[in-house]
Amino acid sequence: MNRAAFFEVEILDSKKLQLCFLEKVEPNATIGEIKCLLHKYYPKWYPARQSLTLRPNGKSLKDDEVLENLPVGTSATMFLHDLGPQLGWTMVFLVECIGPLIIYLLFYYRLPNIYPATHDFTTSPFAVVQLACVCHSLHYIRRLVETIFVHRFSHGTLPLHTIMRNCLYYWGFAAWLAYYINHPLYTPPSYGNPQVYCSLAVFGLCEVGNFSIHLTLNHLGCNGLRPKSIPYPNRNPFTWLFFFVSCPNYTYEVGTWISFSVMTQCVPVAIFAFIGFIQMTIWAREKHAIYTREFSDYPDLRSAIVPLFL
């Protein structure tokens, strides 16, 4: 089957007004390369901000799709949709984690205008409150360390309005749970030290487990959303959860917040853990589906997030 030497690509905006007309485009050019060509005409629309479709309300084309493989003739028409300002994933994670870390400390040290003035710059006499502050801080410090030194992010980005929504979620919950845990009227858990220290032990195990899983995943290659290999457990006992679930990092994350809610006996923490479990279950099932689709020899025993159940 003969293919044209070159393609012509017309790019229109949402109102069907022509933005540019690209001549002599290579047939094997990708959508990502076409976005780069458009960026030369309109510098404000950098590639990550662009979404190209074949119809005004059509599905966004992936950057790795090849022009000659699309259902178009030698003269293709595409529609540009502005996704708005974008931020890279590294910056997204940093912003999401630094906020809760700082916000919690503001409540812990009881800065003015948070609690009654008589309690300004005081701290709770209960050991569980100090432990909760240490645990909460270490959790987000670990995530910051992983973001900077462990995670390998693609060149993907996230729209600014989505980042603001995510920050509202993380920062808002941090303020809500910190307000109650550090409140002058806060009372320790019902079962005292056994409840606190047992939960603390589980919290520590889950944090170490989460870090171990991320180190293991760091050594695996990934082509976009497609993993290049199946993650397997190694000599580290914390990775043995890979025998049973596809996303043990989510399992450990849920365990972290459940143990933290039991340790503090705080309802806002339990709500945060429950909502997080729902969201991470959705993510885990999507990743599990990708693994089973990409690898015919994927272990049958593995579930998505809860061993042998979900």
Secondary structure as UniProt FT lines:
FT   STRAND          7..12
FT   TURN            14..15
FT   STRAND          18..25
FT   TURN            27..28
FT   HELIX           31..41
FT   TURN            43..44
FT   HELIX           47..49
FT   STRAND          50..53
FT   TURN            56..57
FT   TURN            63..64
FT   HELIX           67..69
FT   STRAND          75..82
FT   STRAND          86..88
FT   HELIX           89..108
FT   TURN            109..110
FT   TURN            112..114
FT   HELIX           117..119
FT   TURN            120..121
FT   HELIX           127..145
FT   HELIX           146..150
FT   STRAND          157..159
FT   HELIX           160..181
FT   TURN            184..185
FT   TURN            190..191
FT   HELIX           192..218
FT   STRAND          222..223
FT   TURN            224..225
FT   STRAND          226..227
FT   HELIX           237..243
FT   HELIX           248..264
FT   HELIX           267..294
FT   TURN            296..297
FT   TURN            300..301
FT   TURN            307..309
//
